Amino acid sequence: MNLKVNTQNLIIVVGIALAYFACGDDSPVAPLQQPEAPQVGAVSGRITDARTGNPIPHAAVTLLTQTTKLGVNGKYIFSQIAYSETLNLTVEAADYATQTPTFALNTKSLVIDISLEPLTNPELEIRQFLNSLSKLVGSKDGNNVEAIQAHFSQSYLAGADPVTRFFGLPTGVIPSNYEQVIPWINKLFETYNTIEFDFFGIMAEVTHTQKASAQLNFDVVTEKGVRSEKQKIVSECEIFFRKEASHWKVIFWQFSKFDIHL
């Protein structure tokens, strides 16, 4: 028997067979799926004093394993935080009650402002501070020199305004800087028989639990010599305070009014 094979038809049949076996069936091949990128967002806000509304620059804010110390504006920000239904933000600051709010992050940007409740009363502390300074100076006790010096910050400066420069400093009512505190005290104790420092009419302005100022009346009554010559200085002034290592310190002192009565 003679078989005649049409070469063209054979090529077509072989091609169809190869295509069938290569594909297995006519089902479409699904494309490879790329994994979705994790969704992340930013958490930011401002930490303030609940009484004054002022920022708390020394607060520490912690989210997950990140902790940030706040600057003078009291603002914080955490970026690239993975979305979560439960996150905890811990806010801590000296002299304030700690807060740990729980929240969900499901947006690119979330703002959480927090007000911390003070645990102290700075205005009362300033009044007690001035009362302590008054008593120590009035004691004329050399054993109290270091205690008096401790009321002043090492960064302390007196005002450079005309009233302070031409009256407050030359009369020896206050020291010019921290280095002059001890010489100032010693001179007061050596010059006068009695000394009375009287702070009254105190109007304190609290920035936060670590910073404050006060406008007040400041009278100084001294007696010196055998005849106990009396001198009274009547003044109005402003004092700025800062808490350092849990203790208030005077950082700046200036006068707005100064009268001397002999």
NULOMI-782283 format. One record per residue (C-alpha): x, y, z; residue in three letters; residue number from 1. Coordinates in Angstrom, 2 decimals, padded with zeros to 5 digits. Layout:
! residues N
<site <X, Y, Z>, ala, NUM>
...
//
This chain:
! residues 262
<site <000.00, 000.00, 000.00>, met, 1>
<site <001.36, 003.36, -000.93>, asn, 2>
<site <000.71, 006.16, 001.61>, leu, 3>
<site <000.97, 009.65, 000.35>, lys, 4>
<site <001.46, 012.19, 003.10>, val, 5>
<site <000.69, 015.79, 002.47>, asn, 6>
<site <003.60, 017.60, 004.09>, thr, 7>
<site <001.67, 020.83, 004.64>, gln, 8>
<site <-001.19, 019.05, 006.41>, asn, 9>
<site <001.26, 017.18, 008.62>, leu, 10>
<site <002.88, 020.35, 009.81>, ile, 11>
<site <-000.51, 021.79, 010.76>, ile, 12>
<site <-001.52, 018.67, 012.70>, val, 13>
<site <001.76, 018.55, 014.63>, val, 14>
<site <001.47, 022.24, 015.50>, gly, 15>
<site <-002.06, 021.77, 016.88>, ile, 16>
<site <-000.94, 018.80, 018.96>, ala, 17>
<site <002.01, 020.64, 020.42>, leu, 18>
<site <-000.16, 023.61, 021.33>, ala, 19>
<site <-002.71, 021.32, 023.01>, tyr, 20>
<site <-000.17, 019.49, 025.13>, phe, 21>
<site <001.68, 022.71, 026.03>, ala, 22>
<site <-001.42, 024.44, 027.32>, cys, 23>
<site <-003.11, 021.39, 028.81>, gly, 24>
<site <-006.50, 023.00, 028.26>, asp, 25>
<site <-008.03, 026.21, 027.05>, asp, 26>
<site <-008.23, 027.83, 030.58>, ser, 27>
<site <-006.54, 031.31, 030.80>, pro, 28>
<site <-003.38, 031.57, 032.94>, val, 29>
<site <-003.90, 033.86, 036.03>, ala, 30>
<site <-001.27, 036.68, 036.41>, pro, 31>
<site <000.99, 036.65, 039.50>, leu, 32>
<site <-000.39, 038.71, 042.43>, gln, 33>
<site <001.96, 041.32, 043.97>, gln, 34>
<site <001.77, 041.57, 047.82>, pro, 35>
<site <000.07, 044.75, 049.02>, glu, 36>
<site <002.32, 047.36, 050.69>, ala, 37>
<site <001.55, 047.79, 054.42>, pro, 38>
<site <-000.61, 050.82, 055.15>, gln, 39>
<site <001.12, 053.39, 057.38>, val, 40>
<site <000.26, 056.80, 058.75>, gly, 41>
<site <001.55, 059.61, 060.98>, ala, 42>
<site <000.45, 060.47, 064.51>, val, 43>
<site <001.08, 064.03, 065.71>, ser, 44>
<site <-000.19, 066.56, 068.23>, gly, 45>
<site <000.56, 069.10, 070.93>, arg, 46>
<site <000.99, 068.59, 074.68>, ile, 47>
<site <-000.25, 071.43, 076.89>, thr, 48>
<site <-000.81, 072.37, 080.52>, asp, 49>
<site <-004.48, 071.83, 081.40>, ala, 50>
<site <-004.58, 074.97, 083.60>, arg, 51>
<site <-002.68, 077.46, 081.46>, thr, 52>
<site <-003.05, 076.02, 077.95>, gly, 53>
<site <000.67, 076.59, 077.38>, asn, 54>
<site <002.88, 073.95, 075.75>, pro, 55>
<site <004.94, 071.66, 077.99>, ile, 56>
<site <008.42, 071.61, 076.43>, pro, 57>
<site <009.89, 069.00, 078.75>, his, 58>
<site <007.28, 066.25, 078.19>, ala, 59>
<site <008.18, 062.80, 076.81>, ala, 60>
<site <005.84, 061.07, 074.36>, val, 61>
<site <006.14, 057.32, 073.62>, thr, 62>
<site <004.45, 055.33, 070.84>, leu, 63>
<site <005.37, 051.67, 070.40>, leu, 64>
<site <009.19, 051.63, 070.78>, thr, 65>
<site <009.72, 055.30, 069.88>, gln, 66>
<site <010.09, 058.10, 072.45>, thr, 67>
<site <010.44, 061.78, 071.65>, thr, 68>
<site <011.28, 064.71, 073.95>, lys, 69>
<site <009.27, 067.82, 073.19>, leu, 70>
<site <010.72, 071.18, 072.25>, gly, 71>
<site <009.49, 074.63, 073.27>, val, 72>
<site <006.36, 074.36, 071.10>, asn, 73>
<site <005.20, 071.15, 072.84>, gly, 74>
<site <004.62, 069.36, 069.52>, lys, 75>
<site <005.37, 065.74, 068.64>, tyr, 76>
<site <005.12, 063.56, 065.53>, ile, 77>
<site <005.56, 059.85, 064.78>, phe, 78>
<site <005.69, 058.77, 061.13>, ser, 79>
<site <005.55, 055.44, 059.30>, gln, 80>
<site <003.29, 053.85, 061.92>, ile, 81>
<site <001.50, 050.72, 060.66>, ala, 82>
<site <-002.29, 050.82, 060.74>, tyr, 83>
<site <-003.70, 049.23, 063.88>, ser, 84>
<site <-006.98, 049.03, 065.74>, glu, 85>
<site <-005.23, 049.40, 069.12>, thr, 86>
<site <-002.29, 051.72, 069.82>, leu, 87>
<site <-001.21, 053.35, 073.10>, asn, 88>
<site <000.35, 056.78, 073.41>, leu, 89>
<site <002.13, 057.50, 076.73>, thr, 90>
<site <002.73, 061.12, 077.76>, val, 91>
<site <004.90, 061.92, 080.80>, glu, 92>
<site <006.22, 065.14, 082.32>, ala, 93>
<site <007.56, 066.17, 085.72>, ala, 94>
<site <004.83, 067.48, 088.04>, asp, 95>
<site <002.04, 066.23, 085.75>, tyr, 96>
<site <-000.27, 063.21, 085.82>, ala, 97>
<site <000.75, 060.69, 083.15>, thr, 98>
<site <-001.76, 059.96, 080.38>, gln, 99>
<site <-001.94, 056.81, 078.21>, thr, 100>
<site <-004.75, 057.18, 075.67>, pro, 101>
<site <-005.68, 054.23, 073.41>, thr, 102>
<site <-006.59, 054.89, 069.78>, phe, 103>
<site <-006.93, 053.30, 066.34>, ala, 104>
<site <-004.86, 054.37, 063.34>, leu, 105>
<site <-006.57, 053.88, 059.97>, asn, 106>
<site <-005.74, 057.11, 058.18>, thr, 107>
<site <-002.63, 058.73, 056.71>, lys, 108>
<site <-002.59, 061.49, 059.32>, ser, 109>
<site <-004.05, 061.49, 062.83>, leu, 110>
<site <-003.86, 064.43, 065.28>, val, 111>
<site <-004.05, 063.75, 069.02>, ile, 112>
<site <-003.70, 066.80, 071.28>, asp, 113>
<site <-003.38, 066.10, 075.01>, ile, 114>
<site <-003.69, 068.36, 078.07>, ser, 115>
<site <-001.87, 067.18, 081.19>, leu, 116>
<site <-003.17, 067.90, 084.68>, glu, 117>
<site <-000.60, 069.56, 086.98>, pro, 118>
<site <000.17, 067.79, 090.24>, leu, 119>
<site <001.57, 070.95, 091.87>, thr, 120>
<site <000.53, 074.56, 092.46>, asn, 121>
<site <003.32, 076.77, 091.05>, pro, 122>
<site <001.72, 079.99, 092.25>, glu, 123>
<site <001.67, 078.75, 095.86>, leu, 124>
<site <005.21, 077.41, 095.50>, glu, 125>
<site <006.46, 080.81, 094.30>, ile, 126>
<site <004.92, 082.52, 097.32>, arg, 127>
<site <006.55, 079.98, 099.64>, gln, 128>
<site <009.84, 080.46, 097.81>, phe, 129>
<site <009.81, 084.24, 098.34>, leu, 130>
<site <008.82, 083.81, 101.99>, asn, 131>
<site <011.79, 081.45, 102.49>, ser, 132>
<site <014.22, 083.90, 100.84>, leu, 133>
<site <012.89, 086.75, 103.00>, ser, 134>
<site <013.40, 084.79, 106.21>, lys, 135>
<site <016.89, 083.62, 105.32>, leu, 136>
<site <018.13, 087.12, 104.48>, val, 137>
<site <016.43, 088.59, 107.55>, gly, 138>
<site <018.13, 086.05, 109.80>, ser, 139>
<site <021.57, 087.64, 109.25>, lys, 140>
<site <022.95, 084.20, 109.95>, asp, 141>
<site <026.18, 083.33, 108.14>, gly, 142>
<site <025.18, 079.67, 108.20>, asn, 143>
<site <022.37, 080.50, 105.77>, asn, 144>
<site <024.60, 081.91, 103.02>, val, 145>
<site <024.57, 078.74, 100.92>, glu, 146>
<site <020.83, 078.34, 101.39>, ala, 147>
<site <020.31, 081.89, 100.11>, ile, 148>
<site <022.59, 081.25, 097.14>, gln, 149>
<site <020.54, 078.12, 096.34>, ala, 150>
<site <017.56, 080.37, 095.58>, his, 151>
<site <019.39, 081.69, 092.49>, phe, 152>
<site <020.08, 079.86, 089.23>, ser, 153>
<site <023.63, 079.74, 087.96>, gln, 154>
<site <022.27, 081.52, 084.88>, ser, 155>
<site <020.79, 084.34, 086.99>, tyr, 156>
<site <021.14, 087.94, 085.79>, leu, 157>
<site <019.76, 091.27, 087.01>, ala, 158>
<site <017.97, 093.51, 084.55>, gly, 159>
<site <019.93, 095.99, 082.42>, ala, 160>
<site <017.13, 098.58, 082.46>, asp, 161>
<site <017.83, 102.05, 083.92>, pro, 162>
<site <015.88, 101.54, 087.17>, val, 163>
<site <017.67, 098.30, 088.02>, thr, 164>
<site <021.08, 099.50, 086.82>, arg, 165>
<site <021.08, 102.90, 088.54>, phe, 166>
<site <019.12, 102.11, 091.71>, phe, 167>
<site <018.64, 098.39, 092.36>, gly, 168>
<site <022.25, 097.34, 091.94>, leu, 169>
<site <024.15, 100.32, 093.49>, pro, 170>
<site <022.01, 100.19, 096.65>, thr, 171>
<site <022.91, 096.53, 097.06>, gly, 172>
<site <019.31, 095.35, 097.12>, val, 173>
<site <019.97, 092.47, 094.67>, ile, 174>
<site <023.06, 090.81, 093.19>, pro, 175>
<site <024.03, 091.49, 089.56>, ser, 176>
<site <024.71, 087.84, 088.65>, asn, 177>
<site <025.19, 084.41, 090.20>, tyr, 178>
<site <028.88, 084.95, 090.99>, glu, 179>
<site <027.95, 088.01, 093.04>, gln, 180>
<site <025.33, 086.29, 095.20>, val, 181>
<site <027.66, 085.34, 098.07>, ile, 182>
<site <029.54, 088.70, 098.09>, pro, 183>
<site <026.14, 090.42, 098.07>, trp, 184>
<site <024.91, 088.43, 101.06>, ile, 185>
<site <028.14, 088.94, 103.01>, asn, 186>
<site <028.04, 092.69, 102.41>, lys, 187>
<site <024.42, 092.89, 103.58>, leu, 188>
<site <025.21, 090.97, 106.75>, phe, 189>
<site <028.31, 093.09, 107.48>, glu, 190>
<site <026.74, 096.49, 106.74>, thr, 191>
<site <023.38, 096.35, 108.49>, tyr, 192>
<site <022.29, 095.62, 112.02>, asn, 193>
<site <018.91, 094.40, 110.82>, thr, 194>
<site <017.49, 093.55, 107.40>, ile, 195>
<site <013.87, 093.02, 106.40>, glu, 196>
<site <012.90, 091.76, 102.97>, phe, 197>
<site <009.16, 092.09, 102.42>, asp, 198>
<site <007.57, 090.65, 099.28>, phe, 199>
<site <003.87, 091.45, 098.89>, phe, 200>
<site <001.20, 092.18, 096.29>, gly, 201>
<site <002.45, 089.13, 094.40>, ile, 202>
<site <000.77, 088.52, 091.03>, met, 203>
<site <002.22, 085.28, 089.68>, ala, 204>
<site <001.96, 084.28, 086.04>, glu, 205>
<site <002.50, 080.56, 085.51>, val, 206>
<site <003.72, 079.29, 082.15>, thr, 207>
<site <003.80, 075.65, 083.26>, his, 208>
<site <004.91, 073.72, 086.35>, thr, 209>
<site <008.58, 074.45, 085.58>, gln, 210>
<site <008.43, 078.13, 084.64>, lys, 211>
<site <006.77, 081.23, 086.10>, ala, 212>
<site <007.16, 084.95, 086.74>, ser, 213>
<site <005.75, 087.39, 089.28>, ala, 214>
<site <005.12, 091.11, 089.47>, gln, 215>
<site <005.29, 092.29, 093.05>, leu, 216>
<site <006.10, 094.96, 095.58>, asn, 217>
<site <009.46, 094.61, 097.26>, phe, 218>
<site <010.29, 096.64, 100.37>, asp, 219>
<site <013.66, 096.53, 102.10>, val, 220>
<site <014.08, 098.01, 105.59>, val, 221>
<site <017.58, 098.20, 107.05>, thr, 222>
<site <019.20, 099.62, 110.18>, glu, 223>
<site <022.91, 100.27, 110.61>, lys, 224>
<site <025.36, 102.00, 112.92>, gly, 225>
<site <025.33, 102.66, 116.65>, val, 226>
<site <022.28, 104.84, 116.34>, arg, 227>
<site <020.49, 102.26, 114.21>, ser, 228>
<site <019.88, 104.62, 111.31>, glu, 229>
<site <016.91, 103.30, 109.39>, lys, 230>
<site <016.50, 103.21, 105.62>, gln, 231>
<site <013.51, 101.98, 103.68>, lys, 232>
<site <013.51, 101.13, 100.01>, ile, 233>
<site <010.12, 100.87, 098.35>, val, 234>
<site <010.08, 099.25, 094.93>, ser, 235>
<site <008.07, 097.41, 092.33>, glu, 236>
<site <009.75, 094.66, 090.39>, cys, 237>
<site <009.38, 091.55, 088.27>, glu, 238>
<site <011.11, 088.24, 088.97>, ile, 239>
<site <011.36, 085.28, 086.61>, phe, 240>
<site <011.63, 081.75, 087.97>, phe, 241>
<site <012.57, 078.35, 086.61>, arg, 242>
<site <012.43, 074.98, 088.34>, lys, 243>
<site <015.77, 073.18, 088.26>, glu, 244>
<site <016.11, 069.68, 089.73>, ala, 245>
<site <012.70, 070.08, 091.40>, ser, 246>
<site <013.63, 073.41, 093.04>, his, 247>
<site <012.55, 076.90, 092.00>, trp, 248>
<site <015.36, 079.35, 091.17>, lys, 249>
<site <015.47, 083.06, 090.35>, val, 250>
<site <016.76, 083.51, 086.80>, ile, 251>
<site <016.04, 087.22, 086.22>, phe, 252>
<site <015.19, 090.24, 088.40>, trp, 253>
<site <014.38, 093.78, 087.32>, gln, 254>
<site <012.78, 096.89, 088.82>, phe, 255>
<site <010.13, 099.20, 087.42>, ser, 256>
<site <009.94, 101.61, 090.41>, lys, 257>
<site <012.43, 102.47, 093.14>, phe, 258>
<site <012.17, 104.99, 096.01>, asp, 259>
<site <014.52, 105.47, 098.95>, ile, 260>
<site <013.22, 106.80, 102.30>, his, 261>
<site <015.69, 107.79, 105.02>, leu, 262>
//
